[in-house]
Amino acid sequence: MTAQREKKEVPFSEPDYTRFASPFYTPSHFEFRAKVRHFVEKELLPHADKWDQQQTYPIALHKLAYEYGVYAPNFPIKYGGQTFPQWDYFHWFIFHDELARCGNGGLIAGLFISLQIGLGPIMSPACTNQALRERVAPQCIRGDKIIGLAVTEPSGGSDVSNIKCTAITDPSDANFYIVNGEKYFITSGMRADYFSTAVRTNISSKLHSGMSMLLIERGMKGVFVTKMKTQGWWSSNTAYITFKNVRVPKTNLISLENEGWNVIMQNFNHERFMMSVHANRYSRICIQESIEWARKRRTFGRPLITNQVIRHKIMEMVRKVESTHALLEQIAYLTKQGTSEKELAALIAMTKVQATKNMEFCAREAVQIFGGRGYIRSGRGSKVERIYREVRVNAIGG
């Protein structure tokens, strides 16, 4: 389709599909993009710096985003979702690219990512507990309740099969588990009403064959949460969670018992794609901010942008961002064509590495172009300063 051309004062501040013909995008994609952009520009961008400093955001934003029609666009209408007949993975790509324009990763993590990764296991085809889905999904999708994903533990993050949190059948009632363990770096943990939790239900197995996914509710006795002080993502309400003899009904099983591994792995694909899209947009923000500043800033009697070394820095950033965007489009296309989660896993993981390495490069170069202003948490360089702080969580998380 021929793109609806936009006037752009800053080169490369938007993806090429907004200016040139592309086989991937239809009027539906442009309409959806405008809808998400309207929400971000009206409700998020004006407050992004303030909420970052406050290290939180108004909880009413969850319901407000739903009212705008941009909170749960990928979930079925049956459960209160806001999807539509034309929905495909390019809409998903656009959704996360536009959200990241606010330049506040903690805000996006708390407001949107935790819903996707927390509810994802329950909405997964691998979840056979329809009663649980019907009870929990509508509350979370409409923003009435908040859900988080609880997988990572103090003893390890990437070594998921080695989790130590246990769910042992209650000896006094076989319909319940007794859960004990700890979870670390849990996004939205301070506010979550539900936790989609990875537990070990077969303690004799040291491999992933003994894992299950279980929904643990905040109000259950023995659930304790403590806010974690993080380098970046200040608005994400990240928490350390302790489960002490928490009694959980087996009707809260998300996966079949001892069959939680596939649910977790499929969830990771979508989480890593989301984070790759966000990272690439943060890199693009660094490009836009750098060009705008270098045009305005004068050194030695001329604009900073006229120095060849500055132009070279910017074009290196552009080269990395545009190539990664093309790779993300390829993943979206393969997903749309029905490529399996297993086949896509390695490509998505490698793309996340590339996107976050690019983010690290672009954040560093942008701060260098801004000079001292890129080191200050307010004023003209505040976006690149925050992105610089959020590089590591994007690289490590997911």
C-alpha positions as CSV (number, residue, x, y, z in Angstrom):
1,M,0.0,0.0,0.0
2,T,1.1,3.6,-0.6
3,A,1.7,5.2,2.7
4,Q,-0.2,8.2,3.9
5,R,2.7,10.6,3.7
6,E,3.5,12.7,6.7
7,K,5.5,15.9,7.0
8,K,8.6,15.3,9.0
9,E,10.9,18.0,10.2
10,V,13.3,15.5,11.8
11,P,14.7,12.7,9.5
12,F,14.3,9.1,10.6
13,S,12.1,10.1,13.6
14,E,9.4,7.7,12.2
15,P,9.6,4.3,10.4
16,D,9.8,4.3,6.6
17,Y,6.3,2.8,6.2
18,T,4.9,6.2,7.1
19,R,6.5,7.8,4.0
20,F,6.9,5.0,1.4
21,A,4.9,2.2,-0.1
22,S,5.0,-1.1,1.9
23,P,3.3,-4.4,1.3
24,F,2.7,-4.9,5.0
25,Y,0.4,-2.0,5.9
26,T,-3.3,-1.3,5.1
27,P,-5.6,1.6,6.1
28,S,-6.5,-0.4,9.2
29,H,-2.9,-0.1,10.4
30,F,-2.7,3.6,9.9
31,E,-6.1,4.1,11.6
32,F,-5.0,2.1,14.6
33,R,-1.7,3.9,14.7
34,A,-3.5,7.3,14.9
35,K,-5.7,6.0,17.7
36,V,-2.8,4.8,19.9
37,R,-0.8,8.0,19.1
38,H,-3.7,10.2,20.2
39,F,-3.8,8.4,23.6
40,V,0.0,8.6,24.0
41,E,0.2,12.3,23.1
42,K,-2.7,13.4,25.2
43,E,-2.4,11.2,28.3
44,L,1.2,10.0,28.6
45,L,3.7,12.3,27.0
46,P,2.8,15.5,29.0
47,H,3.3,13.6,32.3
48,A,6.1,11.2,31.5
49,D,8.9,13.1,33.2
50,K,6.7,13.9,36.3
51,W,5.7,10.3,36.8
52,D,9.2,9.1,36.4
53,Q,10.3,11.4,39.2
54,Q,7.4,10.3,41.3
55,Q,8.3,6.7,40.6
56,T,4.7,5.7,39.9
57,Y,1.7,6.8,37.8
58,P,-2.1,7.2,38.5
59,I,-3.7,3.8,38.8
60,A,-6.8,5.2,37.0
61,L,-4.7,5.1,33.7
62,H,-5.5,1.4,33.3
63,K,-9.2,2.1,33.0
64,L,-8.6,5.3,31.0
65,A,-6.5,3.4,28.4
66,Y,-9.4,0.9,28.1
67,E,-11.9,3.8,27.6
68,Y,-9.6,5.0,24.8
69,G,-9.8,1.5,23.2
70,V,-6.0,1.0,23.4
71,Y,-5.6,-1.1,26.6
72,A,-6.2,-4.6,25.4
73,P,-6.4,-4.5,21.5
74,N,-5.1,-8.1,21.1
75,F,-7.6,-9.8,23.4
76,P,-10.9,-11.3,22.3
77,I,-14.1,-9.2,22.6
78,K,-15.7,-12.2,24.5
79,Y,-13.6,-11.3,27.5
80,G,-13.9,-7.5,27.1
81,G,-11.0,-7.3,24.7
82,Q,-10.8,-4.6,22.1
83,T,-9.6,-6.5,19.0
84,F,-11.1,-6.1,15.6
85,P,-11.4,-8.3,12.4
86,Q,-8.4,-6.8,10.7
87,W,-6.1,-7.4,13.7
88,D,-2.7,-9.0,12.8
89,Y,0.8,-8.9,14.2
90,F,1.6,-5.7,12.4
91,H,-1.1,-4.0,14.5
92,W,0.7,-5.5,17.5
93,F,4.0,-4.1,16.2
94,I,2.5,-0.7,15.8
95,F,0.9,-0.8,19.2
96,H,4.2,-1.2,21.0
97,D,6.1,1.1,18.8
98,E,3.6,3.9,19.4
99,L,3.4,3.3,23.2
100,A,7.2,3.6,23.5
101,R,7.1,7.1,22.0
102,C,6.4,8.4,25.5
103,G,10.1,7.6,26.3
104,N,9.2,6.3,29.8
105,G,9.9,2.5,29.9
106,G,8.7,2.1,33.5
107,L,5.4,3.6,32.7
108,I,4.8,1.3,29.7
109,A,6.0,-1.7,31.7
110,G,3.6,-1.1,34.5
111,L,0.6,0.1,32.5
112,F,0.8,-2.3,29.5
113,I,3.5,-4.9,29.6
114,S,2.4,-6.5,32.9
115,L,-1.1,-7.0,31.5
116,Q,0.3,-8.7,28.4
117,I,2.8,-11.0,30.1
118,G,0.7,-11.6,33.2
119,L,-2.6,-12.4,31.4
120,G,-0.7,-14.1,28.5
121,P,-0.5,-17.5,30.1
122,I,-4.2,-17.5,31.0
123,M,-5.2,-16.5,27.4
124,S,-2.7,-19.0,25.9
125,P,-4.1,-22.0,24.0
126,A,-2.0,-24.1,26.4
127,C,-4.3,-23.0,29.3
128,T,-7.1,-25.5,29.5
129,N,-8.7,-23.8,32.6
130,Q,-11.6,-22.1,30.9
131,A,-13.4,-21.3,34.2
132,L,-10.3,-19.4,35.4
133,R,-10.0,-17.6,32.2
134,E,-13.6,-16.5,32.3
135,R,-13.3,-15.3,36.0
136,V,-10.0,-13.4,35.7
137,A,-9.6,-12.2,32.1
138,P,-12.5,-9.7,32.0
139,Q,-11.4,-8.0,35.2
140,C,-7.8,-7.5,34.0
141,I,-8.7,-6.6,30.4
142,R,-11.1,-3.8,31.5
143,G,-8.5,-2.4,34.0
144,D,-10.5,-3.3,37.1
145,K,-7.7,-5.6,38.3
146,I,-3.9,-5.7,37.7
147,I,-2.0,-8.8,36.9
148,G,1.7,-9.5,36.9
149,L,4.0,-12.4,35.8
150,A,6.0,-14.0,38.6
151,V,8.7,-16.2,37.2
152,T,12.2,-14.8,38.1
153,E,13.6,-15.7,41.4
154,P,16.6,-14.4,43.6
155,S,18.6,-17.5,42.7
156,G,18.3,-16.9,38.9
157,G,16.4,-15.3,36.1
158,S,17.3,-16.8,32.7
159,D,17.6,-20.4,34.2
160,V,13.9,-20.8,34.4
161,S,13.9,-24.6,34.6
162,N,15.8,-24.2,37.9
163,I,13.1,-22.3,39.9
164,K,12.8,-23.2,43.6
165,C,9.3,-21.9,44.4
166,T,7.2,-24.9,45.3
167,A,3.6,-25.8,45.3
168,I,3.0,-28.9,47.3
169,T,-0.3,-30.6,47.7
170,D,-1.9,-29.7,51.0
171,P,-1.8,-32.9,53.1
172,S,-5.0,-31.9,54.8
173,D,-6.9,-31.2,51.6
174,A,-5.8,-32.6,48.2
175,N,-7.7,-29.8,46.4
176,F,-5.2,-27.2,47.5
177,Y,-1.5,-26.4,47.2
178,I,0.8,-24.9,49.8
179,V,3.1,-22.5,48.0
180,N,6.5,-21.4,49.4
181,G,9.2,-19.4,47.6
182,E,10.3,-16.0,46.4
183,K,10.0,-14.0,43.2
184,Y,12.2,-11.1,42.1
185,F,12.0,-8.1,39.8
186,I,8.2,-8.5,39.3
187,T,6.8,-5.7,37.2
188,S,3.7,-4.1,38.8
189,G,4.2,-6.3,41.8
190,M,3.3,-3.5,44.2
191,R,-0.1,-3.1,42.6
192,A,-0.9,-6.5,41.2
193,D,-4.1,-8.3,42.3
194,Y,-3.0,-11.5,40.6
195,F,0.3,-13.2,39.9
196,S,0.7,-15.7,37.1
197,T,3.3,-17.7,38.9
198,A,5.8,-20.4,37.9
199,V,6.0,-23.1,40.6
200,R,7.5,-26.5,41.0
201,T,4.8,-29.0,41.6
202,N,7.1,-32.1,41.3
203,I,10.0,-31.5,43.6
204,S,11.7,-34.8,42.7
205,S,12.2,-33.4,39.1
206,K,15.0,-30.9,38.6
207,L,14.0,-30.2,35.0
208,H,11.2,-28.2,33.5
209,S,8.9,-31.3,33.4
210,G,8.0,-30.6,37.1
211,M,6.9,-27.0,36.6
212,S,3.4,-25.6,36.6
213,M,1.8,-22.2,36.1
214,L,-0.5,-21.2,39.0
215,L,-2.5,-18.1,39.6
216,I,-1.8,-16.7,43.1
217,E,-4.1,-13.9,44.4
218,R,-2.8,-10.9,46.3
219,G,-5.4,-11.3,49.0
220,M,-4.3,-14.8,49.9
221,K,-2.8,-15.2,53.4
222,G,1.0,-15.4,53.2
223,V,1.7,-13.2,50.2
224,F,4.2,-10.4,51.0
225,V,5.4,-7.7,48.6
226,T,8.3,-5.2,48.9
227,K,9.1,-2.4,46.5
228,M,12.5,-2.7,44.8
229,K,14.7,0.3,44.1
230,T,15.8,0.0,40.5
231,Q,18.2,1.8,38.2
232,G,15.6,2.5,35.6
233,W,11.9,1.8,35.1
234,W,11.1,3.9,38.2
235,S,7.4,4.0,37.4
236,S,7.0,0.2,37.1
237,N,6.2,-0.6,40.7
238,T,8.7,-3.5,40.6
239,A,8.5,-5.8,43.6
240,Y,10.1,-8.6,45.5
241,I,7.4,-11.1,46.4
242,T,7.5,-13.8,49.2
243,F,5.1,-16.7,49.4
244,K,4.9,-18.2,52.9
245,N,2.6,-21.2,53.2
246,V,0.1,-19.7,50.8
247,R,-2.9,-21.9,50.4
248,V,-4.0,-21.9,46.7
249,P,-6.9,-23.9,45.3
250,K,-5.9,-26.3,42.4
251,T,-8.7,-24.7,40.4
252,N,-6.2,-21.8,40.0
253,L,-3.9,-23.9,37.9
254,I,-3.2,-22.1,34.6
255,S,-1.4,-25.0,33.0
256,L,-2.0,-28.7,33.6
257,E,0.0,-29.9,36.5
258,N,3.7,-30.3,35.7
259,E,3.1,-28.9,32.2
260,G,3.8,-25.2,32.7
261,W,7.0,-25.1,30.6
262,N,5.4,-24.6,27.2
263,V,3.1,-21.8,28.6
264,I,6.1,-19.9,30.0
265,M,8.2,-20.3,26.8
266,Q,5.4,-19.2,24.5
267,N,4.9,-16.1,26.7
268,F,8.6,-15.2,26.4
269,N,8.4,-14.9,22.6
270,H,5.8,-12.2,22.8
271,E,7.5,-10.5,25.7
272,R,10.8,-10.4,23.8
273,F,9.2,-9.1,20.7
274,M,7.5,-6.3,22.7
275,M,10.7,-5.3,24.4
276,S,12.6,-5.4,21.0
277,V,10.0,-3.0,19.5
278,H,10.3,-0.7,22.6
279,A,14.1,-0.7,22.5
280,N,14.2,0.2,18.8
281,R,11.7,3.1,19.4
282,Y,13.8,4.3,22.3
283,S,16.8,4.3,19.9
284,R,14.7,6.3,17.4
285,I,13.9,8.8,20.1
286,C,17.6,9.2,20.7
287,I,18.0,10.0,17.0
288,Q,15.2,12.5,17.0
289,E,16.3,14.2,20.2
290,S,20.0,14.3,19.0
291,I,19.1,15.9,15.6
292,E,16.8,18.5,17.2
293,W,19.4,19.4,19.8
294,A,22.3,19.5,17.3
295,R,20.4,21.8,15.0
296,K,19.7,24.2,17.9
297,R,23.0,24.0,19.8
298,R,25.7,26.4,18.5
299,T,29.4,25.8,19.2
300,F,32.3,27.8,17.9
301,G,30.0,30.0,16.0
302,R,28.0,27.4,14.1
303,P,25.3,24.7,14.7
304,L,26.6,21.5,16.2
305,I,24.9,19.5,13.4
306,T,27.4,21.0,10.9
307,N,30.3,19.0,12.4
308,Q,31.0,15.9,10.4
309,V,31.7,13.8,13.6
310,I,28.2,14.6,14.9
311,R,26.6,13.7,11.5
312,H,28.5,10.5,11.5
313,K,27.3,9.6,15.0
314,I,23.7,10.2,14.0
315,M,23.9,8.1,10.8
316,E,25.5,5.2,12.6
317,M,22.4,5.4,14.9
318,V,20.1,5.5,12.0
319,R,21.8,2.6,10.2
320,K,21.3,0.4,13.3
321,V,17.7,1.4,13.9
322,E,16.4,1.1,10.4
323,S,18.0,-2.4,9.9
324,T,16.5,-3.6,13.2
325,H,13.1,-2.2,12.2
326,A,13.2,-4.3,9.0
327,L,14.0,-7.4,11.1
328,L,11.1,-6.7,13.3
329,E,8.8,-6.4,10.3
330,Q,10.1,-9.8,9.1
331,I,9.2,-11.4,12.4
332,A,5.7,-9.8,12.2
333,Y,5.3,-11.2,8.7
334,L,6.4,-14.7,9.7
335,T,4.0,-14.6,12.6
336,K,1.2,-13.5,10.4
337,Q,2.0,-16.4,8.0
338,G,1.6,-18.9,10.9
339,T,5.2,-19.7,11.7
340,S,5.3,-21.7,14.9
341,E,6.4,-20.3,18.2
342,K,9.2,-22.8,18.4
343,E,10.5,-21.8,14.9
344,L,10.5,-18.1,15.8
345,A,12.0,-18.4,19.3
346,A,15.7,-18.2,18.3
347,L,15.1,-15.3,15.8
348,I,13.1,-13.3,18.3
349,A,15.8,-13.9,21.0
350,M,18.5,-12.7,18.6
351,T,16.5,-9.7,17.6
352,K,16.1,-8.7,21.2
353,V,19.9,-8.8,21.6
354,Q,20.3,-6.7,18.5
355,A,17.7,-4.2,19.5
356,T,19.0,-3.7,23.0
357,K,22.6,-3.4,21.9
358,N,21.5,-0.7,19.5
359,M,19.6,1.0,22.3
360,E,22.8,1.0,24.4
361,F,24.8,2.5,21.5
362,C,22.2,5.1,20.6
363,A,21.7,6.2,24.2
364,R,25.4,6.6,24.7
365,E,25.8,8.6,21.5
366,A,22.8,10.8,22.2
367,V,24.1,11.6,25.7
368,Q,27.5,12.5,24.2
369,I,25.8,14.8,21.7
370,F,23.8,16.5,24.4
371,G,26.9,16.8,26.6
372,G,26.2,17.9,30.1
373,R,22.5,18.3,29.4
374,G,22.3,14.6,28.8
375,Y,23.4,13.9,32.3
376,I,20.6,16.0,33.9
377,R,17.2,14.5,34.9
378,S,15.3,17.5,33.8
379,G,15.2,19.9,30.9
380,R,16.1,19.4,27.3
381,G,18.0,16.2,27.7
382,S,15.7,14.4,30.1
383,K,14.5,11.8,27.6
384,V,17.9,10.6,26.6
385,E,19.0,10.6,30.3
386,R,16.1,8.4,31.2
387,I,16.7,6.1,28.2
388,Y,20.3,5.8,29.2
389,R,19.2,4.6,32.6
390,E,16.8,2.1,31.1
391,V,19.2,0.3,28.8
392,R,20.2,-2.5,31.1
393,V,16.7,-3.5,32.1
394,N,15.7,-3.8,28.5
395,A,18.8,-5.9,27.8
396,I,18.5,-8.1,30.9
397,G,14.7,-8.4,31.2
398,G,12.6,-10.9,29.2
